[in-house]
Amino acid sequence: MRSALYPKIAVDGIRKNSKLYVPYIATCILMIAVFYIMHTLGFSDMLSNFMGAATAKEILAFGTYIMAIFGTIFLFYTQSALIKGRLKEFGLYSVLGMNRKNLGKVVFYETVITWVISMAGGLVLGVALSKLAELGLCKMIGVEAVYSFDIHGESLLWTVIVYSFVFFLIYLNAFRQVRFSSAIDLIHAGKAGEKPPKANWVAGIIGLALLAAGYIIALKIEQPLAALAWFFIAVILVIIGTYLTLITGSVLLCRILQKNKNYYYKTNHFVSVSSMAYRMKRNGASLASICILLTMVLVMMSSTYALYSNREATIKNHYPRQLNASAMRYGYDETYPEIAEALTSGLKAKTEEYGAEISNTIEYYDYALVGYYQDGIVDLGINPMENITTIDYDNVAQAVFIDVDTYNMLTGENASLAPDEALVGVSGRLNIGDVLGVGDESFKVKDRIDDQVQTLDPDMVTVITTIIIIVDDADEVASRYADVVDYAGDLMISWNWRYQFDTDLDPEGQKELGSILNKYINTEMEYMSHTSNYVASQEEQRADFVMTFGGLFFLGILLSIIFLVSCVLIIYYKQISEGLEDQSRFDIMQKVGMTKENIKKSINSQMLTVFFIPIAVACMHLAAVLPIVHKLLMLFGHDNMPLLLISAGVCALVCGIFYAATYKVTSNAYYKIVS
């Protein structure tokens, strides 16, 4: 056979199967374009001139890796569905005299043609939209855009390399499907219905158990540190559980509907239920894939939007005043009160020297130790590395000692305590009794002050449970832990001093003064070992917060677009492939009297039977994982659950409308094929 014939057959095959190839190529173009844009923003020097843009670049660089992995998996999956619809055509080629080697060449040229069109279209679209993406990112992270247009050669090169490899894998998979099938198998591909999976009830029970386990983990976790440790385990359990549950659930649904004679033996339902039973496992798998993609979109958009829109509150939670000075040192020193007084006086003098007026001040220090709370005692001797598989991170606790005079100053109370008494406030849900032990020391709990924990430490980021312990003399109590060391032999007690205040300066003046004060405090504390000191201005930190949250939101938008497009493509191929399979059955039904109106009603019945399953389960997944997502957002300083709930609700509504529109459009394509 002449070699020039293979490209012609390949072109003709793509043209005749345009319903399958056009959306596939369009998706390839979009994947390539987004990868180029992410690589350009994440790896080029486009953002290098912007102060504090390193975090945003790292986020987008991470998104580039995600796109490479997801693009490979999804295009691999999509092309498998596409080639499956071509198997009968390849079977006819075999009957006409083509051997498997010849068919492999046809597949090779189809892949090359698709690669050329996709790569050219993707790079052109990526280059064209890269500037628009840059402007959008700059707007989100609050930096001034540069209005010059550049094409980044390194990004072009890596895009070509990555997606050439992806298309090579796609070709190998397509060749495998054709190479290891006989002519008879190819011709009859798609005519055999699926057998119900063995151990159907067992798989379903396992799926429900995995879902329940994932939900319990998401709902039980109380602290961000524990959420970080268990989040991905919960995600994996939910994904596997979703596939098992929906695959077995679709089989069970078909059986229930077929046994219900009043429902099954009706014109509207008979064909639709029979069609679903014909491909029960595949139907469940596609519904599960759609559900997982929708869940990913809902979780990403609701969380990143909540972070981005709450950025100002998060900044003020970390840095409550315009200027925020902090000093921390491990170990006890009886001169800490004098050190604190000297630092405060020095910062005031430097601020007045700069010409700024100080107002709204807050100044105090506390002592802290970290241990494991159990049986009413904060155990300071546990090695978390030795117990990492059994430790309950919700019980990892930070005990903070604050002097009663400081407590009265911060809250306006007039409390008094005996040397062995304490007021106790807990940020988590630890069960504190009448006596609280911290290491070898015990304190009688005079009263609970849980509602004042945030007031006592407004810039605290609750990564682990915090136990605020108000004592008569914090310095004296801290001296009892002067020699306590952790499992590595390091001193455990830490002294934490804060001095925060507002000024009459403009933003630039605040940044400049913050830099001056930061140099001063580091110079003053450089003679002391095991210290961490800084002065941060609210304005200076705002840029970093906005860039971090803006970068995450921008990445969430790009990935959500890709996942939604992928979802649309799965739905489209599901409708097209099912339409081609059902076409002959509807032809027979029309010959025995089924009308066009009956066909529409049957299609609507099938749509309504399975339509709500993916979006309903996705919303259920979202509701279950929101608590653990909230705990993860607390690692960024975000502690606004109502805003997260509103974001999730809006995202679910928008996603539901988009999903309904997608099913409406694709069901029309199904109708045109079968009618």
C-alpha positions as CSV (number, residue, x, y, z in Angstrom):
1,M,0.0,0.0,0.0
2,R,1.4,3.4,-1.0
3,S,2.6,5.4,2.0
4,A,0.9,8.6,0.7
5,L,-2.5,6.8,1.2
6,Y,-2.2,6.7,5.0
7,P,-2.3,10.5,5.6
8,K,-5.3,10.8,3.2
9,I,-7.1,8.0,5.2
10,A,-6.2,9.8,8.4
11,V,-7.5,13.2,7.2
12,D,-10.6,11.6,5.9
13,G,-11.2,9.7,9.2
14,I,-10.8,12.9,11.2
15,R,-13.2,14.8,8.9
16,K,-15.9,12.1,9.0
17,N,-15.6,11.9,12.8
18,S,-15.6,15.6,13.3
19,K,-18.2,15.3,16.1
20,L,-15.6,13.4,18.1
21,Y,-12.4,15.2,16.9
22,V,-13.4,18.8,17.0
23,P,-14.1,19.0,20.8
24,Y,-11.1,16.8,21.4
25,I,-8.7,19.0,19.5
26,A,-10.3,22.1,21.0
27,T,-9.6,20.7,24.5
28,C,-6.0,19.9,23.5
29,I,-5.6,23.5,22.3
30,L,-6.9,24.8,25.6
31,M,-4.7,22.5,27.7
32,I,-1.6,23.6,25.8
33,A,-2.5,27.3,26.0
34,V,-3.1,27.2,29.7
35,F,0.2,25.2,30.3
36,Y,2.1,27.9,28.3
37,I,0.4,30.7,30.2
38,M,1.2,29.1,33.6
39,H,4.8,28.4,32.6
40,T,5.2,31.9,31.4
41,L,3.9,33.4,34.6
42,G,5.6,30.9,36.9
43,F,9.1,30.5,35.4
44,S,9.8,33.6,33.3
45,D,11.1,36.9,34.5
46,M,7.7,38.5,33.9
47,L,7.1,39.1,37.6
48,S,10.7,39.5,38.7
49,N,10.5,43.3,38.9
50,F,7.7,43.2,41.4
51,M,8.6,43.2,45.1
52,G,7.2,40.2,46.9
53,A,6.0,38.4,43.8
54,A,8.1,35.3,44.6
55,T,5.2,33.6,46.3
56,A,2.8,34.2,43.4
57,K,5.5,32.8,41.0
58,E,5.9,29.7,43.1
59,I,2.2,29.1,43.2
60,L,1.9,29.3,39.4
61,A,5.0,27.2,39.0
62,F,3.3,24.5,41.1
63,G,0.2,24.9,38.9
64,T,2.3,24.2,35.9
65,Y,3.2,20.8,37.3
66,I,-0.5,20.1,38.1
67,M,-1.5,21.0,34.5
68,A,1.2,18.7,33.1
69,I,0.0,15.7,35.2
70,F,-3.7,16.4,34.8
71,G,-3.3,17.1,31.0
72,T,-1.6,13.8,30.5
73,I,-4.2,11.8,32.4
74,F,-7.2,13.5,31.0
75,L,-6.2,13.6,27.3
76,F,-5.1,10.0,27.7
77,Y,-8.6,9.1,29.0
78,T,-10.4,11.2,26.4
79,Q,-8.5,9.8,23.5
80,S,-9.2,6.3,24.7
81,A,-13.0,7.1,24.6
82,L,-12.5,8.7,21.1
83,I,-10.6,5.7,19.6
84,K,-13.2,3.3,21.1
85,G,-15.8,5.0,18.9
86,R,-13.6,4.4,15.8
87,L,-13.0,0.6,16.4
88,K,-15.8,-0.4,14.1
89,E,-14.4,1.8,11.3
90,F,-10.9,0.2,11.8
91,G,-12.6,-3.2,11.7
92,L,-14.0,-2.4,8.2
93,Y,-10.5,-1.3,7.1
94,S,-9.3,-4.8,8.3
95,V,-12.0,-6.5,6.2
96,L,-10.9,-4.5,3.2
97,G,-7.3,-5.8,3.4
98,M,-5.5,-3.6,5.9
99,N,-3.3,-5.5,8.4
100,R,-2.6,-4.3,11.9
101,K,0.6,-2.6,10.8
102,N,-1.3,-0.6,8.3
103,L,-3.9,0.4,10.9
104,G,-1.1,1.4,13.2
105,K,0.2,3.8,10.4
106,V,-3.3,5.3,10.1
107,V,-3.4,5.9,13.8
108,F,0.1,7.4,13.7
109,Y,-0.9,9.9,11.1
110,E,-4.1,10.8,12.8
111,T,-2.1,11.4,16.0
112,V,0.5,13.5,14.1
113,I,-2.2,15.6,12.4
114,T,-4.0,16.2,15.8
115,W,-0.7,17.1,17.4
116,V,0.2,19.6,14.7
117,I,-3.2,21.3,14.8
118,S,-3.4,21.3,18.6
119,M,0.2,22.5,19.2
120,A,-0.1,25.3,16.6
121,G,-3.5,26.4,17.9
122,G,-2.5,26.0,21.6
123,L,0.7,28.0,21.2
124,V,-1.0,30.8,19.2
125,L,-3.8,31.0,21.8
126,G,-1.4,30.8,24.7
127,V,0.8,33.6,23.4
128,A,-2.2,35.7,22.5
129,L,-3.8,35.3,26.0
130,S,-0.6,35.4,28.1
131,K,-0.6,39.2,28.3
132,L,-4.3,39.2,29.3
133,A,-3.5,36.6,31.9
134,E,-0.6,38.7,33.2
135,L,-2.7,41.8,33.5
136,G,-5.4,39.8,35.3
137,L,-2.8,38.4,37.7
138,C,-1.2,41.8,38.3
139,K,-4.7,43.2,39.1
140,M,-5.3,40.4,41.6
141,I,-2.0,40.7,43.4
142,G,-2.0,44.5,43.4
143,V,1.1,45.3,41.3
144,E,1.5,47.6,38.4
145,A,1.4,45.9,35.1
146,V,4.1,46.4,32.4
147,Y,2.4,47.0,29.0
148,S,5.0,45.3,26.8
149,F,4.4,42.1,24.8
150,D,6.9,39.3,24.9
151,I,7.1,35.7,23.7
152,H,9.0,33.5,26.0
153,G,11.1,31.0,24.2
154,E,11.7,28.7,27.3
155,S,8.0,28.4,27.9
156,L,7.4,27.6,24.2
157,L,10.1,24.9,24.3
158,W,8.8,23.3,27.5
159,T,5.2,23.3,26.2
160,V,6.3,21.6,23.0
161,I,8.4,19.0,24.9
162,V,5.7,18.2,27.5
163,Y,2.8,17.9,25.1
164,S,4.8,16.1,22.4
165,F,5.4,13.4,25.1
166,V,1.7,13.4,26.0
167,F,0.8,12.8,22.3
168,F,3.4,10.1,22.1
169,L,1.7,8.3,25.0
170,I,-1.7,8.9,23.3
171,Y,-0.4,7.2,20.1
172,L,0.9,4.2,22.0
173,N,-2.4,3.7,23.7
174,A,-4.4,4.0,20.5
175,F,-2.0,1.7,18.7
176,R,-2.4,-0.8,21.5
177,Q,-6.2,-0.8,21.2
178,V,-6.0,-1.5,17.5
179,R,-3.0,-3.8,17.5
180,F,-4.4,-6.3,20.0
181,S,-7.9,-6.6,18.6
182,S,-9.0,-8.9,15.8
183,A,-11.0,-7.7,12.8
184,I,-14.2,-9.4,14.2
185,D,-13.7,-7.8,17.6
186,L,-13.2,-4.4,16.0
187,I,-16.4,-4.7,13.9
188,H,-18.5,-5.8,16.8
189,A,-17.0,-3.3,19.2
190,G,-19.7,-1.5,21.2
191,K,-22.5,-4.1,20.4
192,A,-22.0,-6.2,23.5
193,G,-23.6,-5.0,26.7
194,E,-21.8,-5.0,30.0
195,K,-22.2,-7.7,32.6
196,P,-23.0,-6.6,36.1
197,P,-19.8,-6.5,38.2
198,K,-19.2,-9.4,40.5
199,A,-19.6,-8.9,44.3
200,N,-21.8,-5.9,43.5
201,W,-23.1,-5.5,47.1
202,V,-19.6,-6.0,48.5
203,A,-18.1,-3.2,46.3
204,G,-21.0,-1.0,47.2
205,I,-20.6,-1.5,50.9
206,I,-16.9,-0.9,50.6
207,G,-17.6,2.3,48.7
208,L,-20.0,3.6,51.3
209,A,-17.6,2.7,54.1
210,L,-14.8,4.6,52.4
211,L,-17.0,7.6,51.8
212,A,-18.1,7.5,55.5
213,A,-14.5,7.2,56.6
214,G,-13.5,10.3,54.5
215,Y,-16.5,12.2,55.8
216,I,-15.7,11.3,59.4
217,I,-12.1,12.4,59.1
218,A,-13.2,15.7,57.5
219,L,-15.8,16.4,60.2
220,K,-13.8,15.1,63.2
221,I,-10.6,17.1,62.7
222,E,-10.5,20.1,65.0
223,Q,-7.0,21.7,64.5
224,P,-5.2,22.9,61.3
225,L,-2.2,20.8,62.0
226,A,-4.3,17.6,62.1
227,A,-6.2,18.8,58.9
228,L,-2.8,19.1,57.1
229,A,-1.9,15.6,58.1
230,W,-5.3,14.0,57.2
231,F,-6.6,16.0,54.3
232,F,-5.1,14.0,51.4
233,I,-6.1,10.7,53.1
234,A,-9.7,12.0,53.3
235,V,-9.6,13.1,49.6
236,I,-8.3,9.7,48.4
237,L,-11.0,7.9,50.5
238,V,-13.7,10.1,49.0
239,I,-12.5,9.6,45.4
240,I,-12.3,5.8,45.6
241,G,-15.6,5.7,47.6
242,T,-17.3,7.8,45.0
243,Y,-16.3,5.5,42.1
244,L,-17.3,2.3,43.9
245,T,-20.6,3.8,45.2
246,L,-21.7,5.3,41.9
247,I,-20.6,2.3,39.8
248,T,-22.4,-0.2,42.0
249,G,-25.2,2.3,42.7
250,S,-26.0,2.6,39.0
251,V,-26.3,-1.2,38.7
252,L,-28.6,-1.3,41.7
253,L,-30.7,1.6,40.3
254,C,-31.2,-0.1,37.0
255,R,-32.2,-3.3,38.7
256,I,-34.7,-1.5,41.0
257,L,-36.2,0.4,38.0
258,Q,-36.5,-2.8,35.9
259,K,-38.3,-4.6,38.8
260,N,-40.8,-1.8,39.1
261,K,-43.2,-2.9,36.4
262,N,-45.4,0.2,36.7
263,Y,-42.3,2.4,36.0
264,Y,-40.3,0.2,33.6
265,Y,-43.0,-0.8,31.2
266,K,-43.8,2.7,30.0
267,T,-42.8,4.3,26.7
268,N,-41.0,7.1,28.4
269,H,-38.9,4.8,30.6
270,F,-38.5,1.4,28.9
271,V,-35.8,2.5,26.4
272,S,-33.9,4.8,28.7
273,V,-33.7,2.2,31.6
274,S,-32.7,-0.5,29.1
275,S,-30.0,1.7,27.7
276,M,-28.6,2.5,31.2
277,A,-28.6,-1.2,32.1
278,Y,-26.8,-2.0,28.8
279,R,-23.7,0.0,30.0
280,M,-24.2,0.1,33.7
281,K,-20.6,0.1,34.9
282,R,-19.4,2.6,32.3
283,N,-22.3,4.9,33.2
284,G,-21.4,4.8,36.8
285,A,-17.7,5.5,36.1
286,S,-18.5,8.5,33.9
287,L,-20.9,9.9,36.5
288,A,-18.2,9.4,39.2
289,S,-15.6,11.2,37.1
290,I,-18.0,14.1,36.5
291,C,-18.7,14.2,40.2
292,I,-15.1,14.3,41.2
293,L,-14.3,17.1,38.7
294,L,-17.2,19.2,39.9
295,T,-16.1,18.7,43.6
296,M,-12.6,19.8,42.7
297,V,-14.0,23.0,41.1
298,L,-16.3,23.7,44.1
299,V,-13.6,23.2,46.7
300,M,-10.9,25.2,44.8
301,M,-13.1,28.2,43.9
302,S,-14.9,28.5,47.3
303,S,-11.6,28.2,49.3
304,T,-9.4,30.5,47.1
305,Y,-12.2,33.1,46.7
306,A,-12.8,33.1,50.5
307,L,-9.1,33.6,51.1
308,Y,-8.8,36.4,48.6
309,S,-11.9,38.3,49.6
310,N,-11.0,38.1,53.3
311,R,-7.4,39.2,52.8
312,E,-7.7,42.4,54.7
313,A,-9.2,40.7,57.8
314,T,-6.4,38.1,57.6
315,I,-3.7,40.8,57.4
316,K,-5.1,42.6,60.5
317,N,-5.4,39.3,62.3
318,H,-1.6,38.7,61.8
319,Y,-0.6,42.4,62.2
320,P,-3.3,44.2,64.2
321,R,-1.5,47.5,64.3
322,Q,0.4,49.6,61.7
323,L,3.7,48.6,63.3
324,N,4.1,45.2,65.0
325,A,7.3,44.4,66.9
326,S,8.0,40.9,68.2
327,A,10.9,39.2,70.0
328,M,11.1,35.5,70.9
329,R,13.7,33.6,72.8
330,Y,14.0,30.0,74.0
331,G,15.0,29.5,77.6
332,Y,14.2,31.4,80.8
333,D,16.1,34.6,81.8
334,E,15.2,36.6,85.0
335,T,16.1,39.8,83.1
336,Y,13.2,39.5,80.6
337,P,11.2,42.3,82.3
338,E,14.2,44.7,81.9
339,I,14.8,43.5,78.3
340,A,11.1,44.1,77.4
341,E,11.2,47.6,79.0
342,A,14.4,48.5,77.2
343,L,13.0,47.3,73.8
344,T,9.8,49.3,74.3
345,S,11.7,52.5,75.3
346,G,14.1,52.1,72.4
347,L,11.3,51.6,69.8
348,K,9.4,54.6,71.1
349,A,12.6,56.8,71.0
350,K,13.3,55.7,67.4
351,T,9.7,56.4,66.3
352,E,9.7,59.9,67.9
353,E,13.1,60.5,66.3
354,Y,11.6,59.7,62.9
355,G,8.9,62.3,63.6
356,A,5.9,59.9,64.1
357,E,3.2,60.1,66.7
358,I,2.5,56.8,68.6
359,S,-1.1,55.8,69.4
360,N,-3.3,52.8,70.2
361,T,-0.4,50.8,71.8
362,I,-0.3,47.3,73.2
363,E,2.7,45.8,74.9
364,Y,3.1,42.6,76.9
365,Y,5.0,39.3,76.9
366,D,4.1,35.7,77.8
367,Y,5.8,32.3,78.1
368,A,4.8,29.2,76.0
369,L,5.5,25.5,75.9
370,V,4.2,22.9,73.5
371,G,3.2,19.4,74.6
372,Y,0.5,16.7,74.2
373,Y,-2.7,17.0,76.3
374,Q,-4.0,13.8,77.8
375,D,-5.7,13.0,81.1
376,G,-5.7,16.6,82.2
377,I,-2.0,17.1,81.7
378,V,0.0,18.8,79.0
379,D,2.8,16.2,78.6
380,L,6.1,17.8,77.7
381,G,8.0,14.6,77.1
382,I,6.4,13.1,74.0
383,N,8.5,12.8,70.9
384,P,6.1,13.5,68.0
385,M,8.4,11.9,65.4
386,E,8.3,8.6,67.3
387,N,4.5,8.7,67.6
388,I,3.6,10.3,64.3
389,T,1.4,7.4,63.2
390,T,-0.6,7.2,66.5
391,I,-0.6,10.8,67.7
392,D,-3.9,12.7,67.7
393,Y,-2.9,16.1,66.4
394,D,-6.1,17.6,67.9
395,N,-4.4,17.1,71.3
396,V,-1.1,18.8,70.5
397,A,-1.4,21.9,72.6
398,Q,0.5,25.1,73.2
399,A,0.4,26.2,76.9
400,V,0.7,30.0,77.2
401,F,1.3,31.7,80.6
402,I,0.2,35.3,81.0
403,D,0.6,37.4,84.1
404,V,-2.7,38.4,85.8
405,D,-1.7,42.1,85.7
406,T,-1.3,41.8,81.9
407,Y,-4.7,40.0,81.7
408,N,-6.4,42.8,83.6
409,M,-4.7,45.4,81.3
410,L,-5.7,43.7,78.1
411,T,-9.3,42.9,79.1
412,G,-10.2,45.6,81.6
413,E,-11.0,43.0,84.3
414,N,-9.9,43.2,87.9
415,A,-9.0,39.6,88.6
416,S,-6.8,38.3,91.4
417,L,-5.3,34.9,91.8
418,A,-3.5,32.9,94.5
419,P,-0.1,31.4,93.5
420,D,-1.6,28.0,92.8
421,E,-4.7,29.2,90.9
422,A,-5.2,30.0,87.2
423,L,-7.8,31.3,84.8
424,V,-7.9,29.0,81.7
425,G,-9.0,29.6,78.2
426,V,-8.9,27.1,75.3
427,S,-9.0,27.7,71.6
428,G,-9.9,24.1,70.8
429,R,-12.2,21.6,72.4
430,L,-10.0,20.0,75.0
431,N,-11.8,18.8,78.1
432,I,-10.1,20.8,80.9
433,G,-11.2,19.8,84.4
434,D,-10.8,21.5,87.8
435,V,-7.0,20.9,87.8
436,L,-4.7,21.5,84.8
437,G,-1.2,20.0,84.7
438,V,1.6,21.4,82.5
439,G,4.6,19.1,82.8
440,D,5.3,18.5,86.5
441,E,3.4,21.6,87.6
442,S,-0.4,21.7,88.5
443,F,-2.8,24.7,88.6
444,K,-6.3,24.9,90.1
445,V,-8.7,26.2,87.5
446,K,-10.5,29.1,89.2
447,D,-12.6,30.0,86.1
448,R,-12.8,29.5,82.3
449,I,-12.1,32.4,79.9
450,D,-12.5,30.6,76.5
451,D,-14.3,33.7,75.1
452,Q,-11.4,35.9,75.7
453,V,-8.6,33.9,74.1
454,Q,-8.8,36.0,70.9
455,T,-8.7,39.2,72.9
456,L,-5.6,38.1,74.8
457,D,-3.7,37.2,71.7
458,P,-5.4,38.9,68.7
459,D,-2.6,38.1,66.2
460,M,-2.5,34.5,67.2
461,V,-2.8,32.0,64.3
462,T,-4.4,28.9,65.8
463,V,-2.4,26.1,64.0
464,I,-2.6,23.9,67.1
465,T,-4.8,24.1,70.2
466,T,-3.8,27.0,72.5
467,I,-4.4,26.9,76.2
468,I,-4.2,30.4,77.7
469,I,-3.2,30.1,81.4
470,I,-3.5,33.3,83.5
471,V,-1.4,33.0,86.6
472,D,-0.4,35.3,89.5
473,D,3.2,35.7,88.5
474,A,4.1,34.5,85.0
475,D,7.8,35.1,85.5
476,E,7.9,33.0,88.6
477,V,5.9,30.2,86.9
478,A,8.2,30.3,83.9
479,S,11.3,29.9,86.1
480,R,10.0,26.4,87.1
481,Y,10.4,25.3,83.5
482,A,13.9,26.9,83.0
483,D,15.6,23.5,82.8
484,V,12.9,21.5,80.9
485,V,14.1,20.3,77.5
486,D,12.4,18.5,74.7
487,Y,13.3,15.1,73.1
488,A,16.2,16.7,71.2
489,G,17.7,18.3,74.3
490,D,16.6,21.8,73.4
491,L,15.1,24.2,76.0
492,M,11.3,24.2,75.7
493,I,10.1,27.4,77.4
494,S,9.9,30.4,75.1
495,W,9.6,34.0,76.0
496,N,7.4,36.0,73.5
497,W,7.3,39.8,73.6
498,R,5.1,42.0,71.5
499,Y,4.8,45.8,71.1
500,Q,2.3,47.0,68.6
501,F,1.1,50.6,67.8
502,D,-0.4,52.9,65.2
503,T,1.1,56.1,63.9
504,D,0.1,59.2,61.9
505,L,2.2,58.1,58.9
506,D,1.2,57.4,55.4
507,P,1.7,53.9,54.0
508,E,5.2,54.7,52.6
509,G,6.2,56.2,55.9
510,Q,5.0,53.2,57.8
511,K,7.2,50.9,55.6
512,E,10.2,53.1,56.0
513,L,9.8,53.3,59.8
514,G,9.2,49.6,60.0
515,S,12.5,49.0,58.2
516,I,14.3,51.3,60.6
517,L,12.8,49.7,63.7
518,N,13.5,46.2,62.4
519,K,17.2,47.0,62.0
520,Y,17.2,48.5,65.5
521,I,15.6,45.5,67.3
522,N,17.9,43.0,65.5
523,T,20.9,45.0,66.6
524,E,19.7,45.2,70.2
525,M,19.0,41.5,70.3
526,E,22.0,40.2,68.4
527,Y,24.0,39.5,71.6
528,M,21.4,36.9,72.7
529,S,21.3,33.4,71.3
530,H,18.2,31.4,70.2
531,T,16.2,34.5,69.3
532,S,13.8,35.5,66.6
533,N,13.0,39.2,66.3
534,Y,11.3,41.5,63.8
535,V,9.3,44.6,63.3
536,A,6.7,44.3,60.5
537,S,4.6,47.1,59.1
538,Q,1.1,46.3,58.1
539,E,1.6,47.9,54.7
540,E,4.7,45.9,54.0
541,Q,3.0,42.6,54.8
542,R,-0.1,43.5,52.8
543,A,1.8,43.1,49.5
544,D,2.9,39.6,50.4
545,F,-0.6,38.5,51.6
546,V,-2.3,39.9,48.5
547,M,0.2,38.3,46.2
548,T,-0.1,34.9,48.0
549,F,-3.9,34.9,48.1
550,G,-4.2,36.5,44.6
551,G,-1.9,33.9,43.2
552,L,-3.9,31.1,44.7
553,F,-7.2,32.6,43.5
554,F,-5.8,33.0,40.0
555,L,-4.5,29.4,40.0
556,G,-7.9,28.3,41.2
557,I,-9.6,30.1,38.3
558,L,-7.3,28.6,35.7
559,L,-7.6,25.1,37.0
560,S,-11.3,25.4,37.5
561,I,-11.7,26.4,33.8
562,I,-9.7,23.3,32.8
563,F,-11.7,21.0,35.1
564,L,-15.0,22.4,33.9
565,V,-13.9,22.0,30.3
566,S,-12.9,18.4,31.1
567,C,-16.2,17.9,32.7
568,V,-18.0,19.2,29.6
569,L,-16.0,16.9,27.4
570,I,-16.7,13.9,29.5
571,I,-20.5,14.7,29.3
572,Y,-20.3,15.3,25.6
573,Y,-18.5,12.1,24.8
574,K,-20.8,10.2,27.1
575,Q,-23.8,11.6,25.1
576,I,-22.2,11.0,21.7
577,S,-20.9,7.5,22.4
578,E,-24.2,6.5,24.0
579,G,-26.1,8.0,21.1
580,L,-24.1,6.0,18.6
581,E,-24.7,2.8,20.7
582,D,-28.5,3.5,21.1
583,Q,-29.1,4.6,17.5
584,S,-29.9,1.1,16.2
585,R,-32.2,0.4,19.1
586,F,-34.1,3.6,18.6
587,D,-34.3,2.8,14.8
588,I,-36.0,-0.5,15.7
589,M,-38.4,1.2,18.2
590,Q,-39.3,3.8,15.5
591,K,-40.2,1.0,13.1
592,V,-42.6,-0.5,15.5
593,G,-44.3,2.8,16.2
594,M,-42.2,5.0,18.4
595,T,-42.6,8.7,17.5
596,K,-40.1,11.6,17.7
597,E,-42.1,12.9,20.6
598,N,-41.7,9.5,22.4
599,I,-38.0,9.7,21.7
600,K,-37.7,13.1,23.3
601,K,-39.7,11.9,26.4
602,S,-37.5,8.9,26.7
603,I,-34.3,11.0,26.5
604,N,-35.7,13.4,29.1
605,S,-36.5,10.4,31.3
606,Q,-32.9,9.2,31.1
607,M,-31.5,12.7,31.7
608,L,-33.7,13.2,34.7
609,T,-32.9,9.8,36.1
610,V,-29.1,10.4,36.2
611,F,-28.9,14.2,35.8
612,F,-28.9,15.3,39.4
613,I,-26.6,12.5,40.7
614,P,-23.1,14.1,40.0
615,I,-23.9,17.6,41.0
616,A,-25.9,16.4,44.1
617,V,-23.1,14.1,45.2
618,A,-20.5,16.9,44.5
619,C,-22.4,19.3,46.7
620,M,-22.6,16.6,49.4
621,H,-18.8,16.1,49.2
622,L,-18.4,19.9,49.4
623,A,-20.5,20.1,52.5
624,A,-18.6,17.3,54.1
625,V,-15.1,18.6,53.4
626,L,-15.8,22.3,54.2
627,P,-14.9,21.8,57.9
628,I,-11.5,20.4,57.1
629,V,-11.0,23.1,54.4
630,H,-11.8,25.7,57.0
631,K,-9.1,24.3,59.2
632,L,-6.6,24.3,56.3
633,L,-7.4,28.0,55.6
634,M,-6.6,28.8,59.2
635,L,-3.0,27.9,58.4
636,F,-3.2,31.1,56.2
637,G,-4.8,33.1,59.1
638,H,-8.3,32.8,57.6
639,D,-10.9,32.2,60.3
640,N,-14.2,33.3,58.7
641,M,-16.4,30.3,58.4
642,P,-19.5,32.3,57.3
643,L,-17.7,33.7,54.4
644,L,-16.5,30.3,53.3
645,L,-20.1,29.0,53.5
646,I,-21.3,31.9,51.4
647,S,-18.5,31.3,48.8
648,A,-19.3,27.6,48.7
649,G,-23.0,28.3,48.2
650,V,-22.4,30.8,45.4
651,C,-20.0,28.4,43.7
652,A,-22.4,25.5,44.0
653,L,-25.2,27.7,42.4
654,V,-23.1,28.9,39.5
655,C,-21.7,25.4,39.0
656,G,-25.2,23.9,39.0
657,I,-26.4,26.4,36.4
658,F,-23.4,25.6,34.2
659,Y,-24.0,21.9,34.7
660,A,-27.6,22.1,33.7
661,A,-26.8,24.2,30.6
662,T,-24.1,21.6,29.6
663,Y,-26.5,18.7,29.9
664,K,-29.2,20.5,27.9
665,V,-26.8,21.2,25.0
666,T,-25.3,17.7,25.0
667,S,-28.7,16.0,25.3
668,N,-29.6,17.8,22.0
669,A,-26.6,16.2,20.4
670,Y,-27.8,12.8,21.7
671,Y,-31.3,13.4,20.3
672,K,-30.0,14.3,16.8
673,I,-28.1,11.0,16.6
674,V,-30.8,8.6,17.8
675,S,-33.6,10.3,15.9
